[in-house]
Structure formats: structure tokens, C-alpha cells
Amino acid sequence: MSIIFFIKSTSVDISKYNIKDLPGSSGRLDVISRCVLAALSNKDIFEKKVHIWVFLENYGTFIFDSERFEYDIFPKNELLFSNYFVNLIRNRDSIIKLKDNPLRAVQISKIDIIGALKQFKELNYAIFVLNESGEDIFTHFKEFRSNKGLIFVIGSQSGDVINSKDLSAMNFTNVSLGTQSYLASSVIRLIKLYLIANL
Ligand SMILES: C[S@@+](CC[C@H](N)C(=O)[O-])C[C@H]1O[C@@H](n2cnc3c(N)ncnc32)[C@H](O)[C@@H]1O
């Protein structure tokens, strides 16, 4: 069973990026970096069969599949990861400039989040939207077990995509981990814990 997290950011803007002020100078790229690290890492190894698709409104879609990276050289903290991700975004059309970037194996696509969701729906993946006001996630574990692949759409710091008209129109089940609002990266860790414990 593969687990894929989808996260979209409309705010990431690296035109004035400065590592000394990561959150403020990047439109909260830090939130995205924490989510990628939360999805791919499992203590001292990469998580198996967990991918994360990052939809950046200003730069395109970046697909992180741990099978394509070398764990030893992969940036494991938020600052280092963000620095390499900015370098990747700025030089995404130049293989030469990316030869020393440990993120160079990221797949880059122009597909938007709705287009990608339609594709996975056709592939019979079970798709759920993570929403504080959704249905209790535990009532859906039977569905989780019976599917070859799960997709969880998660909001960034503002959560705006979660309530967007386009996403609501696709009528995916909204699931909740309770009324408390967690950081997106914490939600990813909690989902992995629950699924690994219950599947
Ligand atoms: C930091 S929260 C978003 C901010 C929050 N919605 C707000 O309005 O301040 C990031 C995302 O994590 C997910 N999330 C946070 N807490 C959750 C919960 N208790 N159950 C399900 N998803 C949750 C949602 O997808 C949310 O959009």
C-alpha cells in the first residue's frame, strides 16, 4: 500500500529568499520543508512507500519519492533542505547547475493539484481531505485497508486549499484527527503513526 500526501501552497515566493529569515523571506517555504521531511523520514532511514507531492502555485509541482534519493546525502534539517529546494526551483531547467544538489532526483511536473487528483481517482486510489471539521478518521480505517493506495490532501499554514471550491466540488471525504488544529507536518507524522499501527 502506498501513501501519498498532497500539499499546495499559494504563498511560497522565493524572489527575495534569505536563509537568515526563512519563513518571512520565502512565503512560508519552511512549512513545506517540514512536511517533506515529516513524510519521507523515519528515524535514520527513508520511509518506504510514502511520497509527497508539493504544488507550488508560483513554480510548479515537485514530486518527492524517497526511492529516488540517497539517504546519506539527503538534507535532513529544515534550513539545509529549504536551501537546496530553493536552489532546485531556481535551476530546475539546468542539469549542470543541479549536479551537486541532493534533491536533483525530484520529479517536476506542470500538473495542478486538481488534475493530479483526477488521475489518481481513475487509478482507484482512495482520496481523503484532512480537515479539522471533517469526519472522525478512525471510522474510515476499513476503507484504508481495502485500497492499493491512499492520498491525503493537507492544507499549508492557512489551509486555504482545503476549503477551495475546486476541491470541494470533487466530493472527497474530509477526515479529522479531532478539533485541535495541528501543524501540517505534525498531521503527516500522526497519519503515518496511525496507519502503520492500524494497517
Ligand atoms: C496549520 S493547519 C491549517 C490552519 C488552520 N486550518 C487554520 O485555519 O488556522 C494545516 C493543515 O493541517 C491539517 N490539519 C490540522 N489539524 C487537523 C486535524 N485536527 N484534523 C485533520 N487535519 C488537520 C489540515 O489539512 C490543515 O489545513
Ligand as a Chemical Component Dictionary entry (heavy atoms), coordinates in Angstrom:
data_LIG
# 
_chem_comp.id                   LIG 
_chem_comp.type                 NON-POLYMER 
_chem_comp.pdbx_formal_charge   0 
_chem_comp.three_letter_code    LIG 
# 
loop_
_chem_comp_atom.comp_id 
_chem_comp_atom.atom_id 
_chem_comp_atom.alt_atom_id 
_chem_comp_atom.type_symbol 
_chem_comp_atom.charge 
_chem_comp_atom.model_Cartn_x 
_chem_comp_atom.model_Cartn_y 
_chem_comp_atom.model_Cartn_z 
_chem_comp_atom.pdbx_ordinal 
LIG C1  C1  C 0  -1.908 24.555 10.301 1  
LIG S1  S1  S 1  -3.296 23.723 9.676  2  
LIG C2  C2  C 0  -4.119 24.954 8.812  3  
LIG C3  C3  C 0  -4.539 26.113 9.594  4  
LIG C4  C4  C 0  -5.911 26.047 10.119 5  
LIG N1  N1  N 0  -6.878 25.431 9.264  6  
LIG C5  C5  C 0  -6.342 27.463 10.316 7  
LIG O1  O1  O 0  -7.373 27.818 9.732  8  
LIG O2  O2  O -1 -5.644 28.152 11.058 9  
LIG C6  C6  C 0  -2.641 22.828 8.359  10 
LIG C7  C7  C 0  -3.480 21.706 7.795  11 
LIG O3  O3  O 0  -3.307 20.554 8.615  12 
LIG C8  C8  C 0  -4.470 19.757 8.582  13 
LIG N2  N2  N 0  -4.974 19.634 9.964  14 
LIG C9  C9  C 0  -4.613 20.366 11.035 15 
LIG N3  N3  N 0  -5.249 19.919 12.145 16 
LIG C10 C10 C 0  -6.038 18.878 11.759 17 
LIG C11 C11 C 0  -6.956 17.990 12.413 18 
LIG N4  N4  N 0  -7.207 18.089 13.715 19 
LIG N5  N5  N 0  -7.582 17.026 11.675 20 
LIG C12 C12 C 0  -7.356 16.906 10.336 21 
LIG N6  N6  N 0  -6.495 17.724 9.637  22 
LIG C13 C13 C 0  -5.864 18.678 10.342 23 
LIG C14 C14 C 0  -5.474 20.466 7.673  24 
LIG O4  O4  O 0  -5.341 19.971 6.356  25 
LIG C15 C15 C 0  -4.973 21.921 7.749  26 
LIG O5  O5  O 0  -5.342 22.644 6.582  27 
# 
loop_
_chem_comp_bond.comp_id 
_chem_comp_bond.atom_id_1 
_chem_comp_bond.atom_id_2 
_chem_comp_bond.value_order 
_chem_comp_bond.pdbx_ordinal 
LIG C1  S1  SING 1  
LIG S1  C2  SING 2  
LIG S1  C6  SING 3  
LIG C2  C3  SING 4  
LIG C3  C4  SING 5  
LIG C4  N1  SING 6  
LIG C4  C5  SING 7  
LIG C5  O1  DOUB 8  
LIG C5  O2  SING 9  
LIG C6  C7  SING 10 
LIG C7  O3  SING 11 
LIG C7  C15 SING 12 
LIG O3  C8  SING 13 
LIG C8  N2  SING 14 
LIG C8  C14 SING 15 
LIG N2  C9  SING 16 
LIG N2  C13 SING 17 
LIG C9  N3  DOUB 18 
LIG N3  C10 SING 19 
LIG C10 C11 SING 20 
LIG C10 C13 DOUB 21 
LIG C11 N4  SING 22 
LIG C11 N5  DOUB 23 
LIG N5  C12 SING 24 
LIG C12 N6  DOUB 25 
LIG N6  C13 SING 26 
LIG C14 O4  SING 27 
LIG C14 C15 SING 28 
LIG C15 O5  SING 29 
# 
